[in-house]
Amino acid sequence: MKRQARGSGPTAIAGTSAAERNTETAEGDDTVDTRLSRRLGRADLRAVPEARRALRELLRGWGKPGRSETAELLTSELVTNALVHTDDDAVLTATVSPAGLRVEVRDSVPGRPRPCGPSADEGTHGRGLVLVQALADSWGVRAQGAGKVVWFELAAGAA
């Protein structure tokens, strides 16, 4: 019987450990692009804190103070939206370069999300994309296959 590592069951996010991350360095170039890619299980909100932890590890020592915390917040908003508003898995990708960070969350629903303020009956819901719009240096949505990718970028040196 094959044993599964803790947290690698069907509801956990699958992906790479720190040692398995994709790191690319161009020959003769000191710049390193590091990438994190995780599959997020359908409707499994436990993937949200797990995605934040993985991103925190990826961003260790990156950017000015506060940038990694902003990245974690915005990533958790995109991951939560993908898991709450779709009925399928999603994929989180984060790419770090000397210039900055790009985070993408791909899902299988073609509809374009729009930032909107919450209504009185939504409690804490409805603020995710408003936060992304306010805190990201840039963000957007693009169609991909049968679904879409929602992304944001943060510059490493921005305050």
C-alpha positions in Angstrom: 0.0 0.0 0.0 1.4 3.4 -1.0 1.3 6.1 1.7 0.3 9.6 0.9 2.1 12.5 2.4 0.1 14.5 4.8 -1.9 17.2 2.9 -1.6 15.5 -0.5 -5.0 14.0 -0.6 -7.6 14.9 -3.2 -8.7 18.1 -1.5 -5.3 19.5 -0.9 -3.5 21.8 -3.3 -0.9 19.9 -5.2 2.3 21.5 -6.4 5.9 22.0 -5.8 7.9 22.2 -2.6 10.6 24.8 -2.2 13.1 22.3 -3.7 10.9 21.5 -6.6 10.1 25.1 -7.7 11.0 26.1 -11.2 13.9 28.4 -11.2 15.2 29.8 -14.4 18.5 31.7 -14.9 19.6 32.9 -18.3 23.2 32.1 -19.0 25.4 35.0 -18.0 22.5 36.7 -16.3 22.2 37.3 -12.6 18.4 37.6 -12.7 16.3 34.7 -11.5 12.7 34.1 -12.2 11.1 31.7 -9.7 7.7 30.2 -10.3 5.1 28.5 -8.1 2.2 26.5 -9.6 -0.6 24.8 -7.6 -3.8 23.0 -8.5 -6.6 24.1 -6.2 -9.2 21.5 -5.4 -12.8 22.2 -6.3 -14.6 24.2 -3.6 -11.8 23.3 -1.1 -11.4 26.5 0.9 -8.6 24.9 2.9 -6.5 25.7 -0.2 -6.7 29.4 0.6 -4.4 29.4 3.7 -2.2 26.7 2.0 -1.8 29.0 -1.1 -0.9 31.9 1.2 1.8 29.7 2.9 3.3 28.6 -0.4 3.4 32.2 -1.7 4.9 33.4 1.6 7.7 30.8 1.2 8.2 31.8 -2.5 8.4 35.5 -1.5 10.8 35.2 1.4 13.2 38.2 1.2 11.3 39.6 -1.8 10.4 43.3 -2.3 10.1 46.2 0.1 8.4 45.7 3.5 4.7 45.0 3.2 4.8 43.8 -0.4 4.7 40.1 0.4 1.8 40.7 2.8 -0.1 42.6 0.1 0.6 39.7 -2.4 -0.7 37.2 0.1 -3.9 39.1 0.7 -4.6 39.6 -3.1 -3.7 36.0 -3.8 -6.1 34.7 -1.2 -8.8 36.9 -2.7 -8.3 35.5 -6.2 -8.1 31.9 -4.9 -11.2 32.3 -2.8 -13.2 33.8 -5.8 -12.1 30.9 -8.0 -13.1 28.3 -5.4 -16.4 29.9 -4.4 -17.7 31.0 -7.8 -16.8 28.0 -9.9 -17.6 24.3 -9.8 -14.3 23.0 -10.8 -10.6 23.0 -9.9 -8.5 26.1 -10.4 -4.8 26.7 -10.9 -2.6 29.2 -9.1 0.6 30.4 -10.7 3.0 33.0 -9.2 6.1 34.2 -11.0 8.7 36.3 -9.2 11.4 38.2 -11.1 13.7 41.0 -10.0 11.1 43.5 -11.4 8.2 42.1 -9.5 5.5 39.5 -9.0 2.7 38.2 -11.2 0.0 36.0 -9.8 -2.6 34.3 -11.9 -5.6 32.1 -11.0 -7.1 30.1 -13.9 -10.6 28.6 -13.6 -13.1 27.0 -16.0 -15.8 29.6 -15.9 -15.9 32.0 -18.9 -17.7 34.9 -17.2 -15.6 38.0 -16.4 -15.7 39.1 -12.8 -16.1 42.7 -12.0 -15.2 44.6 -8.9 -18.3 45.8 -7.0 -18.9 47.0 -3.5 -20.6 44.6 -1.1 -24.3 45.0 -0.3 -25.7 45.1 3.2 -26.8 41.4 3.1 -23.5 40.0 1.9 -21.6 40.4 5.2 -17.9 40.2 4.3 -18.4 39.0 0.8 -18.0 41.1 -2.3 -14.8 43.0 -1.5 -12.2 40.8 -3.1 -11.8 42.4 -6.5 -12.2 45.8 -5.0 -9.1 45.1 -2.9 -7.2 43.7 -5.9 -8.1 46.9 -7.9 -7.0 49.1 -5.0 -3.8 47.4 -4.0 -2.3 45.8 -7.1 0.0 47.8 -9.4 -2.0 46.3 -12.3 -4.6 43.6 -12.7 -6.9 42.1 -15.3 -8.9 39.2 -16.7 -8.2 37.3 -19.9 -10.1 34.5 -21.6 -8.2 31.2 -21.7 -9.7 28.1 -23.2 -13.2 27.5 -21.8 -12.4 29.7 -18.8 -10.5 32.7 -17.7 -7.4 33.9 -15.9 -7.6 36.6 -13.3 -4.2 38.1 -12.6 -2.4 40.9 -10.7 1.1 42.3 -10.6 3.1 44.0 -7.9 6.5 45.7 -8.5 9.2 44.6 -6.0 10.3 48.1 -5.2 7.0 50.0 -4.9 6.1 51.3 -1.5 
